[in-house]
Amino acid sequence: LPLTVSHIAPSKATQAEIDLAVKTSLHDGLSLYNLNDDALSQAQPDIILTQSLCEVCAVAKDEVDDKVSCRLPPNQCQVLSLEPESLEEVTETFVRIADACGVPERGEELRRSFWEGAERVLLATKKSGIVKTKEALPKLLFLEWVDPPFNGGHWIPDMVEKWSGCRTATSWVTNTCKSVQLSWQQIYDADPDLVVIACCGFDLKRNEKDALAARELLKPLRAFKEGRIYAADGNLYFARPGPALREGIAILSRCAYDGDKDVVKELE
């Protein structure tokens, strides 16, 4: 049995339809996701990982707490809520989860290997024979939604600006950790060198499909004319705050430095 249920079926809806359903549910105070009581009782978990960082992405923590207290024996299950807002905080959750599972050394090792991998990617971009100054760094627009367009929030700016060897095309978006809805005119004015479409919750196939559907909106961009619009698996490499974000950094760098043989050689 599925552990969570939702009245929204993303696989059968367009991005615009999903956006409207989400905004309507939030406006009406309705939860997007609920726990399946029977599945929870059958699973008999010792630990549940949840989050209250994004109300669009998961069951509300209050509901998790309520269902655990009602459906499971007292003190059987620990609910661990994770709310990382930066890449550094994401790696701290590796340690928290490992501690909760009784294997703290595995969390420390995972955090260490994550930063080592990120450092290797950043060092690879410094081998560029083309980019010599900070001002010349590729200007990358990361879209975590296309219709309407949203930039990447939370740990995504760290991935772009600190570790991928790029600068963000949405530098005017400040003082917020959450993603921000953009207008297409803002995107045209930003004139990014490249665009990475890695929409939240969607795999590569769906993001490629939606990028093609947005073709007319993307056409005015210099990046489109130069063949620098990329689709990626947003669900695996960007939306989930886990170890695969390291590969997400490498994907950003590989897209940004495509054509720079010195960097490509190091990354591959």
C-alpha positions in Angstrom: 0.0 0.0 0.0 1.2 3.5 -0.7 2.1 5.4 2.5 0.9 8.8 1.2 -2.1 9.7 -0.9 -3.0 12.9 -2.7 -5.9 14.4 -4.6 -3.4 15.8 -7.2 -2.1 13.5 -9.9 1.0 15.2 -11.4 1.6 12.6 -14.0 -1.7 13.3 -15.6 -1.7 17.1 -15.4 0.1 20.0 -17.1 2.4 22.2 -15.0 -0.2 25.0 -15.2 -2.9 22.7 -13.9 -0.7 21.5 -11.1 0.2 25.0 -10.1 -3.5 26.0 -10.0 -4.4 23.0 -7.9 -1.6 23.6 -5.5 -2.4 27.3 -5.0 -6.1 26.6 -4.7 -5.5 23.9 -2.0 -3.1 26.2 0.0 -5.6 29.1 -0.3 -8.4 26.9 1.0 -6.2 25.5 3.8 -6.3 21.9 2.4 -3.4 19.5 2.7 -2.0 18.3 -0.6 -0.9 15.0 0.9 -2.3 12.7 3.6 -1.0 9.5 5.3 -2.6 6.2 4.5 -3.6 4.9 8.0 -3.6 1.3 7.0 -0.3 1.4 5.3 1.3 3.2 8.3 -0.1 0.5 10.7 1.2 -2.3 8.5 4.7 -0.7 8.1 5.3 -0.4 11.8 8.3 2.0 11.3 10.9 2.7 13.9 11.8 6.0 12.3 9.9 8.3 10.0 11.7 11.1 8.1 9.5 14.1 7.3 9.9 17.8 6.8 8.1 21.1 7.3 10.3 23.0 4.9 7.9 22.9 1.9 4.2 22.6 2.3 3.9 21.6 -1.3 6.2 18.6 -1.1 5.1 16.3 1.7 2.5 15.4 4.4 2.3 18.2 7.0 4.4 17.3 10.1 1.5 17.9 12.4 -0.4 15.2 10.6 2.5 12.8 10.8 2.7 13.3 14.6 -1.0 12.8 15.0 -1.1 9.7 12.9 1.9 8.2 14.7 0.4 8.8 18.1 -2.9 7.3 17.0 -1.8 4.3 14.9 1.4 3.1 16.5 2.3 1.9 20.0 3.7 4.6 22.3 7.4 5.3 22.0 7.8 2.9 19.1 8.5 5.4 16.3 10.7 8.4 16.2 9.6 11.2 13.9 12.6 13.1 12.6 11.8 16.4 10.8 14.4 17.8 8.5 14.4 21.4 7.3 17.7 22.1 5.5 17.8 25.4 3.7 21.4 25.4 2.5 23.7 22.8 1.1 25.7 22.9 4.3 22.5 22.1 6.3 21.7 19.3 3.9 24.9 17.6 4.8 24.2 18.1 8.5 21.0 16.0 8.0 23.2 13.0 6.9 24.7 13.0 10.4 21.4 13.5 12.1 19.8 10.6 10.3 22.8 8.3 10.9 22.8 9.2 14.6 19.1 8.4 14.8 19.8 5.0 13.1 22.6 4.2 15.5 25.4 4.5 12.9 26.9 8.0 13.4 30.1 7.1 11.6 28.3 6.4 8.4 26.7 9.9 8.5 30.1 11.5 9.0 31.7 9.5 6.2 28.8 10.4 3.8 29.2 14.1 4.7 32.9 14.0 4.1 32.6 12.2 0.7 29.9 14.6 -0.4 32.1 17.6 0.1 35.1 15.9 -1.5 33.0 15.2 -4.6 31.7 18.8 -4.7 35.3 20.1 -4.4 36.4 17.9 -7.3 33.7 19.4 -9.5 34.6 23.0 -8.5 38.3 22.3 -9.2 37.4 20.9 -12.6 35.8 24.2 -13.6 38.9 26.0 -12.6 40.8 24.2 -15.4 38.8 26.2 -17.9 40.8 27.6 -20.8 38.0 30.0 -21.6 36.7 31.4 -18.3 39.4 33.5 -16.7 37.5 36.0 -14.5 34.6 35.9 -12.1 32.6 38.2 -14.4 33.1 35.6 -17.2 31.6 32.7 -15.3 28.6 31.2 -17.1 25.3 32.8 -16.1 22.9 30.0 -15.3 19.2 30.1 -15.0 17.8 27.2 -13.0 14.1 26.6 -13.4 12.4 24.4 -10.9 9.0 25.1 -12.6 8.2 26.3 -16.1 4.5 27.1 -16.2 4.6 29.5 -14.4 8.4 29.8 -14.1 10.0 29.6 -10.7 13.7 29.8 -9.9 15.5 27.3 -7.7 15.3 27.9 -3.9 16.8 26.6 -0.7 20.1 24.7 -1.5 20.0 25.3 -5.3 21.7 28.8 -5.1 24.6 27.2 -3.2 24.9 24.5 -5.9 25.0 27.1 -8.6 27.0 29.9 -7.1 29.4 28.1 -4.7 30.1 24.8 -6.3 29.3 24.6 -10.0 31.6 27.3 -11.3 28.6 29.5 -12.3 26.9 32.7 -11.4 23.1 32.8 -11.0 21.0 34.6 -13.6 18.5 35.6 -10.9 20.9 37.7 -8.8 18.1 40.2 -8.0 16.3 37.5 -5.9 17.6 38.0 -2.4 16.5 37.6 1.2 14.5 34.4 0.6 15.3 30.7 0.8 12.2 29.7 -1.1 11.9 29.6 -4.8 10.3 32.7 -6.4 7.9 33.0 -9.2 9.4 34.9 -12.2 7.9 36.6 -15.2 9.1 35.7 -18.6 10.1 39.3 -19.2 12.4 39.1 -16.1 13.9 35.9 -17.6 14.4 37.6 -21.0 16.0 40.6 -19.3 18.4 38.4 -17.3 19.7 37.0 -20.6 21.2 33.7 -19.2 24.0 31.9 -20.9 22.2 28.7 -20.3 19.0 27.4 -18.8 18.6 24.2 -16.8 15.1 22.9 -16.5 14.9 20.5 -13.6 11.3 20.8 -12.3 10.5 19.7 -8.8 9.2 16.1 -8.6 9.8 15.4 -12.3 12.2 13.0 -13.9 14.3 13.6 -17.0 11.7 12.4 -19.5 8.9 14.6 -18.0 11.3 17.7 -17.9 12.3 17.2 -21.5 8.7 17.0 -22.5 7.8 20.1 -20.6 10.8 22.0 -21.9 9.7 21.2 -25.5 6.2 22.3 -24.6 7.6 25.7 -23.5 9.6 26.1 -26.7 7.8 29.2 -27.9 8.4 30.9 -24.5 12.1 29.9 -24.5 12.7 31.0 -28.1 13.5 34.7 -27.4 16.4 33.7 -25.2 19.9 33.9 -26.5 20.5 30.5 -24.7 17.8 29.0 -26.9 19.3 30.3 -30.1 22.7 29.0 -29.0 21.3 25.5 -28.2 21.9 25.9 -24.4 18.6 24.8 -22.9 19.1 21.7 -20.9 16.6 19.3 -19.2 17.6 17.2 -16.1 16.1 14.9 -13.6 14.9 17.4 -11.0 13.4 14.8 -8.7 16.6 12.8 -8.3 19.4 15.4 -8.5 18.0 18.7 -7.3 14.7 18.6 -5.4 15.5 16.0 -2.8 18.0 17.1 -0.1 20.3 14.1 -0.2 23.6 12.8 -1.4 22.6 12.9 -5.1 22.9 16.7 -4.9 26.6 16.1 -5.5 25.8 14.7 -8.9 23.4 17.6 -9.4 26.4 20.0 -9.0 28.3 18.0 -11.6 25.4 18.1 -14.0 25.2 21.9 -13.7 28.9 22.2 -14.4 28.8 19.8 -17.3 26.0 21.8 -18.9 27.6 25.2 -18.2 31.1 24.2 -19.5 29.9 22.2 -22.5 32.3 23.0 -25.2 35.2 23.7 -22.8 37.3 20.7 -23.5 39.6 21.1 -20.5 36.6 21.1 -18.0 34.7 18.4 -19.8 37.8 16.1 -19.6 38.0 16.6 -15.9 34.3 16.1 -15.3 34.1 13.0 -17.4 
